């Protein structure tokens, strides 16, 4: 019996220690950090990948060679193309750690987004990568620019977008799941962050680019890309992008500048905000009310005002409320008139709050949205004046 017991224990251990059926040695794989989708010249798509040279990302072992290898292949199916890259690479490409998907303006404007089905369906690719639009150029060029931060373009742009969202606003933080949801959602059109290449493109591809105090080329976050019926139709400025996030209740924190005197400005830091939107059918058109409650502190002033004086705080609050109520309303009006695309989700709100009215106009919601009455109210409360109440400018003015 003891022999049988020992045999069963050994047999059980063998089953537990069989390993992974699809394992690959580290020397046999190369991680893909970014993917770019352009129109092909001889086929439907051109797919470009940025594969990491892991040794060069380690400061202890780096020898000064390129930190990434960027190559592209044309084809009619993204799935097929991703399995063809051993034409260039000796190792298997692994997509599970991909940080960035870049779509060219040309592809997005043509509505050639059916490749997203592969990205959603693939069990290896996770849904936590950033999706951006390459404005005024090819998507593949965005991946070819060497960067100071981690040397790789994808590894620089991904945290750049995240930090911009956390510190100021401007990036919608759109995952592939959310993007697909908004492509098919009634009463809401999707948006994506847009980037562009600033500087000398050819010099930016060289490793010498990261040796410059001011790089010859750099990728900057430029605007917000607007989609309508599955196609890219235009762009919003960075300030409008922040207003979009504020309306959507996705703004974490930001700094706001207001003109307190002609040519003089004050700045407040928003530390917390909540947005409430109501949308209903009234007077034969959509009636939309955006209410924003926010609080923060005085970050800087050029107006030589002592905050401890009676009424000064109320003046700052009123200035912020009036200025940004108008600016946010201007953003909505701009999208209504130029694009007739409800990127703010007012239709989706009406679907929840006034279902029967929305169902009557949902097939023509873009036009109804463009004629909607919109009211915006900002209620900002100034909690603190920083670490001092009086500015040294008050004394110099005297």
C-alpha positions as CSV (number, residue, x, y, z in Angstrom):
1,X,0.0,0.0,0.0
2,X,2.9,2.3,0.8
3,X,4.4,1.8,-2.7
4,X,1.0,2.5,-4.3
5,X,0.7,5.7,-2.2
6,X,4.2,6.9,-3.2
7,X,3.5,6.1,-6.9
8,X,0.2,8.1,-6.8
9,X,2.0,11.1,-5.3
10,X,4.7,11.0,-7.9
11,X,2.1,10.7,-10.7
12,X,0.1,13.6,-9.2
13,X,3.2,15.8,-9.1
14,X,3.9,14.9,-12.8
15,X,0.5,16.2,-13.8
16,X,1.0,19.4,-11.8
17,X,4.4,20.1,-13.3
18,X,3.6,19.6,-16.9
19,X,4.1,23.4,-17.7
20,X,2.4,25.6,-20.3
21,X,1.6,24.0,-23.6
22,X,2.3,27.3,-25.5
23,X,5.4,28.5,-23.6
24,X,8.2,30.2,-25.5
25,X,11.7,31.0,-24.3
26,X,12.5,34.7,-23.7
27,X,15.2,34.5,-26.4
28,X,12.5,33.5,-28.9
29,X,10.1,36.4,-28.4
30,X,10.0,40.2,-29.0
31,X,7.4,42.4,-27.4
32,X,5.3,44.8,-29.6
33,X,4.9,48.2,-27.9
34,X,2.9,49.9,-30.7
35,X,0.9,49.3,-33.9
36,X,0.1,51.7,-36.6
37,X,-2.6,51.3,-39.3
38,X,-2.3,53.2,-42.6
39,X,-3.8,52.7,-46.1
40,X,-1.7,50.4,-48.2
41,X,-0.5,51.3,-51.7
42,X,-0.9,47.8,-53.1
43,X,-3.4,46.4,-50.6
44,X,-6.1,47.6,-48.2
45,X,-4.0,48.2,-45.1
46,X,-0.4,48.7,-44.1
47,X,0.3,47.5,-40.6
48,X,3.5,48.8,-38.9
49,X,4.7,47.5,-35.5
50,X,7.2,48.9,-33.1
51,X,9.0,45.9,-31.5
52,X,11.2,46.5,-28.5
53,X,14.9,45.8,-28.2
54,X,14.8,45.0,-24.5
55,X,18.6,45.1,-24.0
56,X,18.7,48.7,-25.0
57,X,15.9,49.7,-22.6
58,X,18.1,48.5,-19.7
59,X,20.5,51.3,-18.7
60,X,22.9,48.7,-17.3
61,X,23.4,46.8,-20.5
62,X,22.5,49.3,-23.2
63,X,25.1,49.7,-25.9
64,X,23.7,52.7,-27.8
65,X,21.9,50.8,-30.5
66,X,18.2,51.6,-31.4
67,X,15.8,50.7,-28.7
68,X,13.1,49.6,-31.2
69,X,12.7,48.1,-34.6
70,X,9.9,49.5,-36.7
71,X,8.7,47.6,-39.8
72,X,5.5,47.5,-41.9
73,X,3.7,45.0,-44.2
74,X,0.7,45.5,-46.5
75,X,-2.3,43.3,-46.8
76,X,-6.0,43.1,-46.9
77,X,-6.4,41.5,-43.4
78,X,-4.8,42.7,-40.2
79,X,-4.9,39.2,-38.8
80,X,-2.9,37.8,-41.7
81,X,-0.4,40.6,-41.6
82,X,0.4,40.1,-37.9
83,X,1.5,36.5,-38.7
84,X,3.8,37.6,-41.5
85,X,6.3,39.7,-39.5
86,X,8.8,36.9,-39.4
87,X,9.7,38.1,-42.9
88,X,11.7,40.8,-40.9
89,X,12.0,39.5,-37.3
90,X,13.8,36.4,-36.0
91,X,11.7,36.2,-32.9
92,X,7.9,35.6,-32.4
93,X,6.1,38.9,-31.9
94,X,4.0,39.1,-28.7
95,X,1.2,41.6,-28.7
96,X,-0.1,41.2,-25.1
97,X,2.0,44.2,-23.9
98,X,1.0,46.6,-26.6
99,X,0.6,50.2,-25.3
100,X,-0.5,52.1,-28.4
101,X,-2.6,51.9,-31.5
102,X,-2.1,54.7,-34.0
103,X,-4.7,55.1,-36.8
104,X,-4.0,57.4,-39.7
105,X,-6.3,60.3,-40.5
106,X,-6.7,58.9,-44.0
107,X,-7.9,55.5,-42.7
108,X,-10.3,57.0,-40.1
109,X,-11.8,59.5,-42.6
110,X,-12.6,56.7,-44.9
111,X,-14.3,54.8,-42.2
112,X,-12.0,51.8,-42.7
113,X,-12.3,50.6,-39.1
114,X,-13.4,47.0,-39.6
115,X,-9.9,45.9,-38.5
116,X,-11.0,46.6,-34.9
117,X,-12.9,43.3,-35.0
118,X,-9.5,41.5,-35.0
119,X,-8.2,43.5,-32.1
120,X,-11.3,42.9,-30.0
121,X,-11.5,39.2,-30.9
122,X,-7.9,38.3,-30.4
123,X,-7.3,36.6,-27.0
124,X,-3.7,37.7,-26.8
125,X,-4.3,41.5,-27.2
126,X,-5.5,43.2,-24.0
127,X,-7.9,46.2,-24.0
128,X,-5.8,48.6,-22.0
129,X,-3.8,50.2,-24.8
130,X,-4.3,53.9,-25.9
131,X,-5.9,54.6,-29.3
132,X,-5.0,57.8,-31.1
133,X,-5.3,59.4,-34.5
134,X,-2.2,60.5,-36.5
135,X,-3.2,64.0,-37.8
136,X,-1.6,65.4,-41.0
137,X,0.6,62.5,-41.7
138,X,1.1,58.7,-41.6
139,X,0.5,56.6,-38.5
140,X,3.7,54.7,-39.1
141,X,5.8,57.9,-38.7
142,X,4.5,58.4,-35.2
143,X,6.2,55.1,-34.2
144,X,9.5,55.9,-35.8
145,X,10.4,59.0,-33.7
146,X,12.9,58.2,-31.0
147,X,12.1,59.8,-27.6
148,X,14.0,60.8,-24.5
149,X,11.6,58.9,-22.3
150,X,12.3,55.2,-22.5
151,X,13.7,55.8,-26.1
152,X,10.6,54.2,-27.7
153,X,7.8,56.2,-29.2
154,X,5.0,54.0,-27.9
155,X,6.4,53.9,-24.4
156,X,6.6,57.7,-24.4
157,X,3.2,58.5,-25.8
158,X,1.2,56.1,-23.7
159,X,2.1,57.7,-20.3
160,X,2.1,61.1,-21.9
161,X,-1.7,60.7,-22.7
162,X,-2.4,59.3,-19.2
163,X,-0.6,62.1,-17.4
164,X,-2.3,64.7,-19.6
165,X,-5.7,63.4,-18.6
166,X,-4.8,63.3,-14.9
167,X,-3.1,66.7,-14.8
168,X,-5.0,68.9,-17.2
169,X,-7.5,67.1,-19.4
170,X,-7.4,66.8,-23.1
171,X,-7.3,63.0,-23.7
172,X,-10.5,61.1,-23.5
173,X,-8.7,57.9,-22.3
174,X,-10.7,55.8,-24.8
175,X,-10.1,52.0,-24.5
176,X,-11.0,49.8,-27.4
177,X,-14.0,48.4,-25.6
178,X,-15.4,51.9,-25.0
179,X,-14.6,53.0,-28.6
180,X,-16.6,50.0,-30.0
181,X,-19.4,50.7,-27.6
182,X,-19.7,54.3,-28.7
183,X,-19.5,53.4,-32.3
184,X,-22.7,51.4,-31.9
185,X,-24.4,53.4,-29.1
186,X,-27.6,55.3,-29.9
187,X,-27.2,59.0,-29.0
188,X,-23.4,59.2,-28.7
189,X,-20.6,59.5,-31.2
190,X,-17.0,58.5,-30.3
191,X,-13.9,60.6,-30.0
192,X,-10.2,59.9,-29.9
193,X,-7.1,61.9,-29.0
194,X,-5.2,63.2,-32.0
195,X,-1.4,63.6,-32.2
196,X,0.9,65.2,-34.8
197,X,4.6,65.2,-35.6
198,X,6.3,68.4,-34.8
199,X,9.8,69.1,-36.3
200,X,12.0,67.3,-38.8
201,X,10.6,63.9,-39.4
202,X,13.8,62.4,-40.9
203,X,16.0,63.6,-38.1
204,X,13.5,62.4,-35.6
205,X,14.0,58.8,-36.7
206,X,17.7,58.9,-35.7
207,X,19.0,58.0,-32.3
208,X,20.7,61.5,-32.3
209,X,17.2,62.9,-31.8
210,X,17.4,61.9,-28.1
211,X,20.8,63.4,-27.7
212,X,19.5,66.9,-28.4
213,X,18.4,69.3,-25.6
214,X,15.6,70.3,-27.9
215,X,14.7,67.3,-30.0
216,X,14.6,67.7,-33.8
217,X,11.3,66.0,-33.8
218,X,8.7,65.2,-31.2
219,X,5.1,63.8,-31.1
220,X,2.7,66.2,-29.5
221,X,-0.9,65.8,-28.4
222,X,-2.7,68.1,-30.8
223,X,-6.5,67.9,-30.6
224,X,-9.6,65.7,-30.2
225,X,-10.8,63.7,-33.2
226,X,-14.6,63.6,-33.8
227,X,-16.3,60.7,-35.4
228,X,-19.7,60.5,-37.0
229,X,-21.4,57.4,-38.4
230,X,-18.1,55.5,-38.1
231,X,-16.0,58.1,-39.9
232,X,-13.6,60.9,-38.8
233,X,-15.2,64.2,-39.6
234,X,-13.0,66.8,-37.8
235,X,-11.0,67.9,-34.9
236,X,-11.5,70.0,-31.7
237,X,-8.8,72.2,-30.1
238,X,-7.2,71.2,-26.8
239,X,-9.3,73.7,-24.9
240,X,-12.5,72.3,-26.4
241,X,-11.1,68.8,-25.6
242,X,-11.0,69.7,-21.9
243,X,-14.5,71.2,-22.1
244,X,-15.6,67.9,-23.6
245,X,-14.2,66.0,-20.7
246,X,-15.8,68.4,-18.2
247,X,-19.2,67.9,-19.8
248,X,-18.7,64.1,-19.7
249,X,-17.8,64.2,-16.0
250,X,-14.4,62.7,-16.9
251,X,-12.2,65.7,-15.9
252,X,-10.0,64.8,-12.9
253,X,-8.3,68.2,-12.4
254,X,-7.2,71.2,-14.4
255,X,-6.0,74.8,-14.3
256,X,-8.3,77.6,-15.5
257,X,-7.1,81.1,-16.5
258,X,-9.5,84.0,-16.4
259,X,-9.0,87.7,-17.5
260,X,-9.5,89.7,-14.3
261,X,-8.4,93.0,-15.9
262,X,-7.5,93.9,-19.4
263,X,-4.3,92.1,-20.2
264,X,-4.1,90.6,-16.6
265,X,-5.0,87.0,-15.8
266,X,-5.6,84.9,-12.7
267,X,-5.4,81.1,-12.5
268,X,-7.3,78.7,-10.4
269,X,-6.7,75.0,-9.9
270,X,-9.8,72.7,-10.0
271,X,-9.4,69.9,-7.5
272,X,-12.8,68.3,-7.7
273,X,-15.8,68.6,-10.0
274,X,-19.1,66.9,-10.7
275,X,-21.2,67.3,-13.8
276,X,-24.9,66.6,-14.1
277,X,-26.7,66.6,-17.5
278,X,-30.4,66.6,-18.1
279,X,-31.9,66.1,-21.5
280,X,-35.5,66.1,-22.4
281,X,-37.9,67.0,-25.3
282,X,-39.4,70.5,-24.9
283,X,-41.0,72.9,-27.3
284,X,-40.5,70.5,-30.1
285,X,-36.7,70.2,-29.7
286,X,-34.2,68.8,-27.3
287,X,-33.7,70.8,-24.1
288,X,-30.3,70.2,-22.6
289,X,-29.0,71.5,-19.2
290,X,-25.4,71.0,-18.1
291,X,-24.7,71.7,-14.5
292,X,-21.2,71.7,-13.2
293,X,-20.2,72.0,-9.5
294,X,-16.4,72.4,-8.9
295,X,-14.0,73.6,-6.3
296,X,-10.4,74.5,-6.1
297,X,-7.8,77.1,-5.0
298,X,-6.1,80.2,-6.3
299,X,-3.0,79.2,-8.2
300,X,-1.7,82.6,-9.3
301,X,-2.9,86.1,-9.9
302,X,-1.8,89.2,-11.8
303,X,-4.6,91.4,-10.5
304,X,-2.8,92.6,-7.3
305,X,-5.8,91.7,-5.1
306,X,-5.6,90.6,-1.5
307,X,-7.8,87.5,-1.2
308,X,-8.5,88.3,2.5
309,X,-10.4,91.4,1.5
310,X,-14.1,91.2,1.8
311,X,-15.8,90.2,-1.5
312,X,-12.6,89.3,-3.4
313,X,-13.2,85.5,-3.3
314,X,-16.8,86.0,-4.6
315,X,-15.4,88.1,-7.5
316,X,-13.0,85.3,-8.5
317,X,-15.8,82.7,-8.2
318,X,-18.2,84.8,-10.4
319,X,-15.4,85.4,-12.9
320,X,-14.7,81.7,-13.2
321,X,-18.4,80.8,-13.4
322,X,-19.3,83.4,-16.1
323,X,-16.2,82.7,-18.2
324,X,-16.4,78.9,-18.3
325,X,-20.1,78.7,-18.6
326,X,-19.8,80.6,-21.8
327,X,-16.7,78.7,-23.0
328,X,-18.3,75.3,-22.5
329,X,-21.5,76.5,-24.2
330,X,-19.3,77.8,-27.1
331,X,-17.8,74.3,-27.4
332,X,-21.2,72.7,-27.7
333,X,-22.4,75.3,-30.2
334,X,-19.3,74.7,-32.3
335,X,-19.9,71.0,-32.5
336,X,-23.7,71.5,-33.2
337,X,-23.1,73.9,-36.1
338,X,-20.1,72.4,-37.7
339,X,-20.4,68.6,-37.2
340,X,-23.9,67.8,-36.1
341,X,-22.3,64.9,-34.1
342,X,-23.4,64.4,-30.5
343,X,-20.0,63.5,-29.0
344,X,-21.3,64.6,-25.6
345,X,-23.9,61.8,-25.3
346,X,-26.9,64.1,-24.8
347,X,-29.0,61.7,-26.9
348,X,-27.9,58.8,-24.7
349,X,-28.9,60.8,-21.6
350,X,-32.3,61.6,-23.2
351,X,-32.8,57.9,-24.0
352,X,-32.5,57.2,-20.2
353,X,-34.5,60.2,-19.0
354,X,-37.1,60.7,-21.8
355,X,-37.1,57.3,-23.6
356,X,-40.3,57.7,-25.6
357,X,-39.3,61.1,-27.0
358,X,-35.8,59.9,-27.9
359,X,-37.1,56.8,-29.7
360,X,-39.2,59.0,-32.0
361,X,-36.1,61.0,-33.2
362,X,-33.2,58.6,-32.7
363,X,-32.8,57.9,-36.5
364,X,-32.4,61.6,-37.1
365,X,-30.7,62.5,-33.8
366,X,-27.7,64.4,-35.3
367,X,-30.0,67.0,-36.9
368,X,-32.1,67.2,-33.7
369,X,-28.9,67.7,-31.6
370,X,-27.8,70.5,-33.9
371,X,-31.0,72.4,-33.1
372,X,-31.1,71.7,-29.4
373,X,-31.5,74.4,-26.7
374,X,-28.4,74.2,-24.4
375,X,-27.9,75.8,-21.0
376,X,-24.7,75.6,-19.1
377,X,-24.2,76.5,-15.4
378,X,-20.8,76.4,-13.7
379,X,-20.8,76.7,-9.9
380,X,-17.2,77.1,-8.8
381,X,-16.2,77.5,-5.1
382,X,-12.8,78.9,-4.2
383,X,-11.6,77.0,-1.1
384,X,-8.1,78.3,-0.6
385,X,-5.7,81.0,-1.8
386,X,-2.6,78.9,-1.9
387,X,-0.1,79.3,0.9
388,X,-0.6,83.1,1.3
389,X,-3.5,85.5,1.1
390,X,-1.6,88.7,-0.1
391,X,0.4,88.9,-3.2
392,X,3.8,90.7,-3.3
393,X,2.4,92.5,-6.3
394,X,0.0,94.4,-4.0
395,X,3.0,96.0,-2.3
396,X,4.9,96.8,-5.6
397,X,1.7,98.4,-6.9
398,X,1.7,100.8,-4.0
